[in-house]
């Protein structure tokens, strides 16, 4: 039989256990997660539109779900994901112009994306409740 060779002593590829989590790394992960969440939210939007086309009984049932606490939490999360993903896209658009790659600017853009997404989501929901006359 042939002798088994021992593994080569070459370096391993870096992975998440080696890198220290940074804000920009987390923003990249959240950008991907919010993109995936938008697929789920689009299915919910299609469900609502199909219910509207199906008739008043089914629409009332679907609307009751979206009016419940769970439904509103899902819609709130969808709103945040939509706004966060959009602001992440604006950040990428800035990078496409060749700007914003300095470390302080990277951190600033990441923080602005977080603060902006939370703030704009709150503004959208407050304006929505004001429009409904609920506040």
N, C-alpha and C positions, 0 to 999 in steps of 0.2 A: 504494500500500500504506500501511497505517496504521503509524505509528511505534510501535515496541515500547517499552513503559514499563519503567523500571527498578524493581526491587523496592522496596517501601515500607521505610522505615527504622524499622520497629517492632521491639521487642525479641523475641528468641526465647524459647520456653518453656524453663524450666530442665530439665536432664536429668542423668544420672549423671556426666557429665564435668565438670559445674559444681559439684555438691555434693561436699563432703568426706565420705568414708564415716565414719559414726558407728556405734557399737555398736547403738543402737536400730534404725538402718536395716538393719544386717546381720541383726538378730534378726527383723525383718519378712520379709526375704528367706528366711531359714532356716525361718521358720514356714510359708511357702508351699511351700518345697521339701520339708519333712518331711511336709506334708499330701499332696503328690503321691507321695512315697515310700510313704506308707501305703496308697495305692491298689495299688501293686505288691506290697506285703507282704500285702495282703488276697487278692490272686490266689494268692500262694504258700500262704497258709493254706487257701484253697479247694482248691488242688491236693492238699495233704496230706489234707484231709478226704475228697476224692473218692477218693484212693488208699486210704484206710482203708476206704471202702465198697466198693471194687472187688475186694478180695481180698488175701490175704497176700503173694503174689508181687509185685504192683505196689506195695503198701505198703512192702515191704522195699526195693524199688528206690528209691522216693522217700525213704524214711528214710535210706538210704545216702547220698543226695545231701546231705540236711540234716545228716548226721553228718560229712561231709567238711570239710576246712578252708574251702573256698569257701562251703559251705552254712552253716557256723557264723559266718563273717564276715558273710554276708547276714543271718542271724538276729540277730547282734549289732547290725548297722546298723538293722534293723527295730525292735529293742528300743529303741535310742537314739532313733530317729525318733518312736516312739510316746510315749516319756516326754517328749522335748523338746517335741513338739507339745502334749501334755497340759499341761505347765507353761506353755507360751505361752498356752494357753487360759485358765489360771488368771490369768495376767497380764492378759489382756483382760477377764476377769471383774472383776478389781479395778478396771480402768479404767471398766467399765460402771457402777460405783457412784459414779463421779465423783472417785475418789481416785487418787493416784499420778502426777499429771501434772507435778509439780515436777521440774526437771532432775536433781537428785541422786537422787530416788526412781526416775525412769526408768532411770538408769544402774544403780542398785542392783538393781532388778527384773530388768534384762537380765543382769547378772552372776549373780544368784541362779538364773536360768533355766539358764544355761550350767553353772554348778557343780552345780546340782541334777540336771540331766539326765545329766551324766557320772557323778556319784556314785551316783544311783539305778540307772543301767544297770549299773554295776559291782556294786552290792549284789544286784540281781536275778540276775546271772549267777553270782556267788559262791554265793548261796543255791541256785540251780539245780544247780550242780555239787556242793554239799554234799548236797543231797537225792538226787542220783544216786549219791553215794558216791565221786565221782571226785576229790575233794580230800582 
